[in-house]
Amino acid sequence: MLTLLTFSQNNLDLFTSWDVDTVLKRIDGSHNIWLRCIHFRDRTGTAKIIKHFGLNPSRVDMIFNHSSIGIDEDTEDCLFDSYEILTHQIKNREFEVARGSIVVGSNFIITFEITEVKILTTLTNNLQKRTIDIQKWGIDYLFYLIFKDILNNYHTVFDYISIQLDDLEDEVLDNSGDESTYQKIATMRQSTRFGRRNFQNIKSLLAMMDYEDFQWISQPVKLLFNQELIQNVDNLWQEYQSLRVWMSELMEIQRDNIASKTSERINRLTMLSTVFLPITFIAGVYGMNFKYMPELDQPWAYPTVMIVMALIVIGSILYVKQQRWL
């Protein structure tokens, strides 16, 4: 689906269609626009969009291959960013990641969303409700709003992760969890690694803004990035690191819990084997086919042996319990 937002004065015009040519005909080069390509995997249509905005044709391969994550250092035709945004949605016990690309030009932004980014949909709805003078600020201000909402999204994601970890911590500390509890924590930790890439991506963008020949972000918007987002990124990075440490500690404790339970089972089996070892020995002796065994002619030999064996078992169990080995 293609969603075209055209900013003119204090007005916002929204148009949606699946037809590339229809959308491109509605683009006015004198206005700032935001084109969202959601679930749009038409390579020919993407090539038309890239050509219409005068971008390097190699951008098509970058959009579809989605190989290198982060800001592309070749910024001659546009500012190109391949992103991975961690969400709080869970699928197959892993946090879902929204992937795509953002292209920033002199008066346009194009977002190619492999999966719909809900924070961008929310931003679209907010833009319709409030008046933002994009014509005055420039399209790079919208780029700033996108990154601001991405960072705000991580506050929600980290809060959700903290709630999940609180529940898992109760299982771990109560020693009521099992192998599946460990697997949940390990899967969660593995799936959150995309957050690290996202923060590194934003830090790379902030570093590139200091280049003298960096033309895609105006000075007023650079100040907004530096004043409002740098501190936010640092705080989120520290929170991210704390969550990773928390997960590692829970994994370590749960690993010890599992090892302890396994050791207890082995100890019990060992104790049971020890208890029955004398009985096995006695049974082995009386199972020998010797001709001369004095007990064979004694009428009370068999009951006596059975009583002795029972006493050995009872005595061994009482001793083991007294020593708290069982």
C-alpha positions as CSV (number, residue, x, y, z in Angstrom):
1,M,0.0,0.0,0.0
2,L,1.2,3.5,-0.9
3,T,0.3,6.4,1.4
4,L,1.2,9.9,0.2
5,L,1.2,12.8,2.7
6,T,1.6,16.2,1.1
7,F,2.4,19.2,3.3
8,S,1.3,22.6,2.0
9,Q,1.2,25.7,4.2
10,N,-0.6,24.4,7.4
11,N,-2.6,21.7,5.5
12,L,-2.0,18.0,5.1
13,D,-3.3,16.1,2.2
14,L,-3.5,12.3,2.5
15,F,-3.9,9.9,-0.4
16,T,-3.7,6.1,-0.4
17,S,-3.5,3.7,-3.4
18,W,-1.8,0.5,-4.6
19,D,-1.0,2.0,-8.0
20,V,2.4,3.6,-8.3
21,D,1.7,5.7,-11.4
22,T,-1.5,7.2,-9.8
23,V,0.5,8.2,-6.7
24,L,3.4,9.6,-8.6
25,K,1.1,11.8,-10.7
26,R,-0.2,13.4,-7.5
27,I,3.2,14.4,-6.3
28,D,3.8,18.2,-6.5
29,G,7.6,18.9,-6.5
30,S,7.0,22.3,-4.8
31,H,5.6,20.7,-1.7
32,N,7.1,18.6,1.0
33,I,5.9,15.0,0.9
34,W,6.1,11.8,2.9
35,L,5.6,8.6,0.9
36,R,5.0,5.5,2.9
37,C,5.4,2.2,1.0
38,I,3.8,-0.4,3.3
39,H,4.1,-4.1,2.4
40,F,5.1,-2.9,-1.0
41,R,7.5,-5.5,-2.5
42,D,7.0,-4.6,-6.2
43,R,10.5,-4.2,-7.6
44,T,9.4,-2.5,-10.8
45,G,7.2,-0.1,-8.9
46,T,10.0,0.7,-6.5
47,A,12.3,1.4,-9.4
48,K,9.7,3.9,-10.7
49,I,9.6,5.6,-7.4
50,I,13.4,5.8,-7.2
51,K,13.6,7.2,-10.7
52,H,10.9,9.7,-10.1
53,F,12.9,11.3,-7.3
54,G,16.1,11.2,-9.2
55,L,17.9,8.7,-6.9
56,N,20.7,6.3,-7.7
57,P,19.2,3.1,-9.2
58,S,21.4,1.0,-6.9
59,R,19.0,2.1,-4.1
60,V,16.5,-0.5,-5.4
61,D,18.9,-3.3,-4.6
62,M,19.6,-1.8,-1.2
63,I,15.9,-1.6,-0.4
64,F,15.2,-5.2,-1.4
65,N,18.4,-6.9,-0.2
66,H,18.3,-5.1,3.1
67,S,21.9,-6.1,3.7
68,S,23.7,-3.4,5.6
69,I,21.8,-2.0,8.6
70,G,22.4,1.7,9.4
71,I,23.1,4.9,7.6
72,D,24.7,4.6,4.2
73,E,27.8,6.9,4.0
74,D,27.1,7.6,0.3
75,T,24.8,10.6,0.8
76,E,25.3,12.3,-2.6
77,D,21.7,11.6,-3.9
78,C,19.9,11.2,-0.5
79,L,20.2,10.2,3.1
80,F,19.6,6.4,3.1
81,D,18.9,4.5,6.3
82,S,18.2,0.8,6.7
83,Y,16.5,0.2,10.0
84,E,15.5,-2.6,12.4
85,I,13.1,-1.4,15.1
86,L,12.5,-3.6,18.1
87,T,8.8,-3.8,19.1
88,H,7.0,-5.1,22.1
89,Q,5.0,-7.6,20.0
90,I,6.0,-11.2,20.6
91,K,5.9,-14.0,18.0
92,N,7.3,-17.5,18.6
93,R,8.5,-16.3,22.0
94,E,10.7,-13.6,20.3
95,F,10.2,-9.9,20.1
96,E,9.1,-8.9,16.6
97,V,11.4,-6.5,14.6
98,A,10.1,-4.0,12.1
99,R,12.4,-3.7,9.1
100,G,12.7,-1.3,6.2
101,S,14.4,1.7,4.8
102,I,14.1,5.5,5.1
103,V,15.1,7.8,2.2
104,V,15.5,11.5,2.9
105,G,15.8,14.0,0.1
106,S,15.6,17.8,-0.2
107,N,11.8,18.0,0.2
108,F,10.7,14.3,0.5
109,I,10.9,11.3,2.8
110,I,10.2,7.8,1.6
111,T,9.7,5.0,4.0
112,F,9.8,1.4,2.6
113,E,8.2,-0.7,5.4
114,I,8.6,-4.4,4.9
115,T,6.2,-4.8,7.9
116,E,4.1,-1.8,8.9
117,V,5.7,0.3,11.6
118,K,2.9,1.1,14.0
119,I,4.8,4.1,15.4
120,L,4.9,5.6,11.9
121,T,1.1,5.0,11.6
122,T,0.6,6.7,14.9
123,L,2.7,9.6,13.7
124,T,0.7,9.9,10.5
125,N,-2.5,10.1,12.6
126,N,-1.0,12.7,14.9
127,L,0.1,14.8,11.9
128,Q,-3.5,14.8,10.7
129,K,-4.8,16.0,14.1
130,R,-2.3,18.8,14.8
131,T,-0.8,21.5,12.7
132,I,2.9,21.3,12.0
133,D,4.4,23.8,9.6
134,I,6.6,21.4,7.7
135,Q,6.9,24.0,4.9
136,K,8.6,26.3,7.5
137,W,10.7,23.7,9.2
138,G,11.5,21.5,6.2
139,I,11.1,17.8,5.6
140,D,14.1,17.0,7.8
141,Y,11.9,18.1,10.8
142,L,9.6,15.1,10.0
143,F,12.7,12.9,9.9
144,Y,13.5,14.2,13.4
145,L,9.9,13.4,14.6
146,I,10.3,9.8,13.2
147,F,13.5,9.2,15.2
148,K,12.0,10.8,18.2
149,D,9.0,8.4,18.1
150,I,11.3,5.5,17.5
151,L,13.2,6.3,20.7
152,N,9.9,6.8,22.6
153,N,8.9,3.4,21.4
154,Y,11.9,1.9,23.2
155,H,10.6,3.3,26.5
156,T,7.5,1.2,25.9
157,V,9.4,-1.8,24.8
158,F,11.8,-1.7,27.8
159,D,8.9,-1.3,30.2
160,Y,7.3,-4.4,28.7
161,I,10.5,-6.3,29.0
162,S,10.9,-5.3,32.6
163,I,7.4,-6.6,33.4
164,Q,8.2,-9.9,31.7
165,L,11.5,-10.2,33.6
166,D,9.8,-9.5,36.9
167,D,7.5,-12.5,36.3
168,L,10.4,-14.7,35.3
169,E,12.5,-13.5,38.2
170,D,9.8,-14.8,40.6
171,E,10.0,-18.2,38.9
172,V,13.8,-18.3,39.1
173,L,14.1,-17.1,42.7
174,D,11.3,-19.4,43.9
175,N,13.1,-22.2,42.1
176,S,9.7,-23.1,40.5
177,G,10.9,-22.8,36.9
178,D,12.3,-25.5,34.7
179,E,14.3,-25.7,31.4
180,S,11.5,-23.8,29.6
181,T,12.1,-20.8,32.0
182,Y,15.7,-20.7,31.0
183,Q,14.8,-20.9,27.4
184,K,12.4,-18.0,27.7
185,I,15.1,-15.8,29.2
186,A,17.7,-16.9,26.6
187,T,15.3,-16.3,23.7
188,M,14.3,-12.8,25.1
189,R,18.0,-11.9,25.4
190,Q,18.8,-13.0,21.9
191,S,15.9,-11.2,20.3
192,T,16.7,-7.8,22.0
193,R,20.1,-7.6,20.3
194,F,18.3,-5.6,17.5
195,G,18.0,-2.8,20.0
196,R,21.8,-2.4,20.1
197,R,21.9,-2.1,16.3
198,N,19.2,0.6,16.4
199,F,21.1,2.7,19.0
200,Q,24.3,2.3,17.1
201,N,22.5,3.4,13.9
202,I,21.2,6.6,15.6
203,K,24.6,7.4,17.1
204,S,26.1,7.0,13.6
205,L,23.5,9.5,12.3
206,L,24.3,12.0,15.0
207,A,28.0,11.7,14.2
208,M,27.4,12.2,10.5
209,M,25.5,15.4,11.2
210,D,28.8,17.0,12.3
211,Y,30.3,16.6,8.8
212,E,30.6,20.0,7.0
213,D,29.2,18.6,3.7
214,F,26.2,16.9,5.3
215,Q,23.3,18.7,3.6
216,W,20.2,16.7,4.4
217,I,19.7,18.0,7.9
218,S,19.4,21.8,8.5
219,Q,21.1,23.5,11.4
220,P,17.8,24.1,13.4
221,V,16.9,20.4,13.2
222,K,20.5,19.4,14.0
223,L,20.1,21.4,17.2
224,L,16.9,19.5,18.0
225,F,18.7,16.2,17.5
226,N,21.6,17.3,19.7
227,Q,19.5,18.9,22.4
228,E,16.7,16.3,22.7
229,L,17.8,13.0,21.3
230,I,21.4,12.6,22.3
231,Q,20.5,12.4,26.1
232,N,17.6,10.2,25.3
233,V,19.8,7.8,23.3
234,D,22.3,7.6,26.2
235,N,19.6,7.0,28.8
236,L,18.0,4.3,26.7
237,W,21.4,2.7,26.0
238,Q,22.1,2.5,29.7
239,E,18.7,1.0,30.3
240,Y,19.2,-1.5,27.5
241,Q,22.6,-2.6,29.0
242,S,20.9,-2.9,32.5
243,L,18.2,-5.2,31.0
244,R,20.8,-7.3,29.3
245,V,22.7,-7.7,32.6
246,W,19.5,-8.6,34.3
247,M,18.7,-11.3,31.8
248,S,22.2,-12.7,32.1
249,E,22.0,-12.9,35.9
250,L,18.6,-14.6,35.7
251,M,20.0,-17.1,33.1
252,E,22.9,-17.8,35.4
253,I,20.7,-18.3,38.5
254,Q,18.3,-20.6,36.5
255,R,21.2,-22.6,35.2
256,D,22.4,-23.1,38.7
257,N,18.8,-24.1,39.7
258,I,18.6,-26.7,36.9
259,A,22.1,-28.1,37.9
260,S,21.0,-28.2,41.5
261,K,17.8,-30.1,40.7
262,T,19.8,-32.5,38.5
263,S,22.3,-33.1,41.3
264,E,19.5,-33.8,43.8
265,R,18.0,-36.4,41.4
266,I,21.5,-38.1,41.0
267,N,22.0,-38.0,44.8
268,R,18.7,-39.8,45.4
269,L,19.4,-42.4,42.8
270,T,22.8,-42.9,44.4
271,M,21.4,-43.3,47.9
272,L,18.8,-45.8,46.6
273,S,21.5,-47.7,45.0
274,T,23.5,-47.7,48.2
275,V,20.6,-48.9,50.3
276,F,19.9,-51.8,48.1
277,L,23.6,-52.7,47.5
278,P,23.8,-55.0,50.7
279,I,20.6,-56.7,49.7
280,T,21.9,-57.4,46.2
281,F,25.1,-58.8,47.8
282,I,23.1,-61.2,50.1
283,A,20.8,-62.2,47.2
284,G,23.9,-62.9,45.1
285,V,25.4,-65.1,47.8
286,Y,22.3,-67.2,48.3
287,G,21.8,-67.4,44.6
288,M,25.0,-69.5,44.2
289,N,24.5,-73.2,43.6
290,F,26.8,-74.6,46.2
291,K,26.0,-78.1,47.4
292,Y,27.0,-77.5,51.1
293,M,25.2,-74.4,52.5
294,P,24.4,-74.9,56.2
295,E,21.4,-72.5,56.1
296,L,19.6,-74.7,53.6
297,D,18.8,-77.2,56.3
298,Q,17.6,-74.6,58.8
299,P,13.8,-74.1,58.8
300,W,14.2,-70.4,60.0
301,A,17.0,-69.6,57.6
302,Y,14.9,-68.0,54.9
303,P,12.8,-65.8,57.2
304,T,15.9,-64.8,59.1
305,V,17.7,-63.7,56.0
306,M,14.6,-61.7,54.8
307,I,14.4,-60.0,58.2
308,V,18.1,-59.1,58.1
309,M,17.7,-57.7,54.6
310,A,14.6,-55.6,55.7
311,L,16.6,-54.3,58.7
312,I,19.4,-53.3,56.5
313,V,17.1,-51.4,54.2
314,I,15.3,-49.6,57.1
315,G,18.5,-48.8,58.9
316,S,20.1,-47.5,55.7
317,I,17.1,-45.2,55.0
318,L,17.0,-43.9,58.6
319,Y,20.7,-43.2,58.5
320,V,20.5,-41.4,55.1
321,K,17.6,-39.3,56.4
322,Q,19.4,-38.5,59.6
323,Q,22.4,-37.2,57.5
324,R,19.9,-35.3,55.3
325,W,21.2,-36.9,52.2
326,L,17.6,-37.5,51.0
